[in-house]
Amino acid sequence: MRRGGRSPRGRWPRRWTRRRARPRVGVAGVVLVLLVTLFGLLLGRLGQLQLVQGPELARAATTVNTREVTDHALRGRILDRRGAPFVANSYETVVTVQRSVLVDAKDGGRDLVTRVAAVLDLPFDRLWGKTMLCGTAGAPAAPACFNGSPYVPIPLASGVDARRALTLVEQPEKFPGVGVATSPARDYARPAGALAPHLLGWVARADAEEVSGSGGRVDADDLVGRSGLEAQYDSVLRGTNGRTVVAIDPRGIVTDTVSVTPPVAGRDVVTHLDARLQARTEVALARAVTHAHSLKFRADTGAAVVLDVTSGAVVAAASYPSYDPSVFAGGISSAELARLTSPALGSPLTSRLTAETFPPASTFKVISVPAAVNAGAQLTGRYDCSPNVSVGGRLFNNFESRGYGLIDLHRALVVSCDTVFYRLAYAAWLAQGGLAAPTGAADPFVAMAKAFGLGRRTGVDVPGEAAGRVPDRAWKEEYWLATKDATCRRAATGYPEVARTDRQRADYLGRLATENCTAGYQYRAGDAVNFSIGQGDTAVTILQMAGVYAAIANGGTLWQPQVAAAYRSGDGSTTAIAPKRVATVPLRRDVLAYVRAALGEVTRPGGSAGTAFAGFPQARYPVAGKTGTGEVFGKQATAWFAGYGPTTKPRYAVVVVVGQGGSGSKVAAPAVRQIFDAILALGL
């Protein structure tokens, strides 16, 4: 049994030894192969990262490890014609709070904001309104809400006392998330005492939509113009923000400055305004309102304009009621904003220079004279100035004058005889076909009004301008179609709410509704005669009437009213804004001279403004003009005076209007006289 073999306790047979050795050599080889393969893959990946993806990853690394800081450009100033600043810049202290702190608080942060308000001695509502994004549920109206980005600290209060603000950051455990910063703010210098808020406008922080739609040019801390010149020339005034890119470490600590793009300051806007005359114009308008109040008139609105007739430059302009624009500098409260927009208080924020229209009344007659001549009236003819005239079965009376018998058009302008113009307009209406005239029938009175720029915006460089209204046949038809259903309902139901306090007015409104329900589209004789004296549905802005009288003064050129004169850069270089000629009014030279001569007598003894201009140095500086007293249904009369001077070489058109101010000769004319006094005193 053992032959050829060995004991089991001896060495293994040779074949067994070989079989056990092979597997040990294979494992080592496999491990070696795996190591080589992995090392090759690693080298390949490193090569790919370095050669293929290297630039992209480098950019990503730079982005991750850098932050961009906005360097805000200083906003340009708004200057008067002599360089005196109406609006400049200052720095204010701003108290902020992190939005996350408010969101995490159980009460939404009310307790924190209450304590901050107490330290700052400010109303809680003013600060609380700023915690709400504009447009969200429960948020107050802009700018009392927060109109910035939801991703930046909320500016609770601006323009606060710095010492009070610092006490907040010294107590972080009591005022978590509250910070203090400085921010540029608009400073209203009031040169010579002038405010001009409705021309200058106001600014507020950019809202989220403005930031997202700016392509990076605007961020949440930028000031953006909201009205007036601030809005019109916002891109000029705002300048270009700079950018500083800094490197940061994992702790968020700045370690280096990567790049710097310095900001470019906004350019100054130089205006045509003379601050000295602006201040005196504001005073003259305020005095006119006070005088109207003394005469028992409501006098709730008003405006005054001084226009350069040679270029359309706005040299001064005031609106009543007014306000102090600095109220916006530190962030306006809800209560203050409500006061500025309250109809009961006259809506001081509304500009009566551009946004409100008035019936022009007899100031319109300078348009009616050339219109009547174009319709066939004799320039040198004589016309009946009776106390009243019957037109279309209705009696129309003189408002500002008694009957004068047969007079010429010159005299009709001087004494402001309405019945002369009633008869001229009625004759033209009959010649056009009366009620049967088509909608597009040529109307010389309408055509002349439009030639003088009425019924369309003047293009003044201040936002929010109204177009006014020339109520021709087309407008009458459009208005009837738009209001027919409501008018017919009123014809059926009457005006019971009015009848409770005024039965006579309710009956009148009921009869009017019944008539207009079926025939309100008709351009009646009454519409035509009212239009000839600037009454009825005619509506104009004071700037439009200033343009009319400037065109009379300069020979027929309509200029676009312009407040801004030039842009001025930091290096002192100036870019002028050229005057803009809009049109030339088609006036016969003899008609123009005739109208001018009549207007020159209005301010002399015997004229409707003779008393207002008594003692004025007419020999040295002759002034022409026209009074107007506009009737408004349900309201007291509107007082107007529009004039220009000197008549020898016209330079300025001056117009004043006072809503519910009563007589033009007693209220508006004296204010224009005061403004011309200022022009003379200042040597303008």
Secondary structure, DSSP 8 states (H G I E B T S, - for coil): --TT---TTS---HHHHHHHHHHHHHHHHHHHHHHHHHHHHHHHHHHIIIIISHHHHHHHHHHHTEEEEEE------EE-TTS-EEEEEEEEEEEEE-HHHHHHSTTTTHHHHHHHHHHHT--HHHHHHHTSBTTSTT--STTSSB-S-TTS-EEEEES--HHHHHHHHT-TTTSTTEEEEEEEEEEE--GGG---HHHH--EEE--HHHHHTTTTS--TT-EEE-SHHHHHTHHHHH-B-EEEEEEE-TTS-EEEEEEEE--B---EEEES--HHHHHHHHHHHHHHHHHHHHTT----EEEEEEEETTT-BEEEEEEES---GGGGTT---HHHHHHHH-GGGT-TTS-TTTT--B--GGGGHHHHHHHHHHTT--TT-EEEE-SEEEETTEEEE-SS----EEEEHHHHHHHT-HHHHHHHHHHHHHHTTGGGS-TT---HHHHHHHHTTTTS----SSS-----B---HHHHHHHHHHHHHHHHHHHHH--HHHHTT-HHHHHHHHHHHHHHHHHTT---HHHHHHHHTT-TT-BB-HHHHHHHHHHHHHTSEEE--BSEEEEE-TTS-EEE----EEEE----HHHHHHHHHHHHHHTSTTSTTTTTTTT--TTTS--EEEEEEE--TTS--EEEEEEEE-TTS--EEEEEEEET---IIIIIHHHHHHHHHHHHHHT-
